[in-house]
């Protein structure tokens, strides 16, 4: 699945099963909630915190997909082509950071 395919499929799902998009600010809040759920699971999986009973059946991949879903919703709502945006972001990073990380002693 391409990013464009994902944007199209999410849009189709929202308009058929989901009835309509939540407004942009609601989706922004939902995105923050989803990022928080991913963070909680990452901290428990790779950090020092122990799992709570309610976290034990959750999976990092599913939480990442939830974040991506809502981000795609926001992109669709605001007219952002995520493929184009990501390509431009790579260009920006390749120019700005071409040598930056190679000289970082913390990464060696």
N, C-alpha and C positions, 0 to 999 in steps of 0.2 A: 504494500500500500504506500503510495506517495503521500506527501503532505497535502497536496491538492485533493487527492482522493479522500483523505481524512476530513478535510474541510467540507467537501461535498457530502460525505456520508453523515457527518454530524448535523449539517444543515437539514438534510432530508429527515433524519431521525427527529430532530427538534420540531420540525413542521408537521410531522405525522403523529408520532407517539407522544412527544413532549408538548404538543399543542402550539406553543410559541416560546420564544426566548424569554428568560427573565430579563429585566432591564440591565443595562451595563453596570450600574453600581451594585446591584444585587449579585451579579456574576463576579464582580471584583471581590466582594465579600466572600462568596463561595470559594473563589480561587484561594484566598488567604486561609480559609478553613482547610481546604484540601492540602495546601502546602504545610500547614500545621500538623495534619495527620501524617503526612510523609515524614516530616521532621521528627515527630514523636517515635515513629517506628524505626527510623534510622538511628536515633539516639539509643534506643533500646537494643538494636541489633549490633551496632558498631561502637557505641559509647559505653559508659559505665552504668547507666541506669538499668534496673531490672525490669522485666516484663510484668505488666499488670495482667490479670486474668482476661480483661477485655481486649488486650492487644494480641493475644496468642494465636488467633486464627486469621490475622491480617498479613498481607503480603506486600512487600515493597513494590513489586511490579504493578500490582493493582492500584496502589496509592499513586504511583507515578502516572499511570494511565488516567486516573481521576484528575490530576493536575493538568495533564495534556488536554483532556476533554474540555475542561472549562476554559483553558487558554484558547483553544480552537473556537469555542463559542464566542469569546470576546473578539477574536480576530474576525470572525464572520460578521459580527454585529457592527464592527467599526470599519469594515471594508479593507482589512489588512490581508494581503496575500502572503501567507507565512513562508512559502517557498522563496518568493522574491525578497522578503525581509531577511530570511536566513542567509541567502546568497550575498546580500549587501553587508550583512553583519560579518561574514567571513572576509569579505574584501576589506572592511574597516579594521578587523583584527590583524589581518596579514600585513597591512601597512603600518598600523600603530605599534604592533607587538612583534614585528619581524625579528628583532634582536633582544627584546626586553627580557624574555624568560631565560634565554641562553646565558645571560650574565648574572642570573640570580643564584648566589651561593646557597641559598636556602633550598634550592631544588636539586642540588648535587648530592 
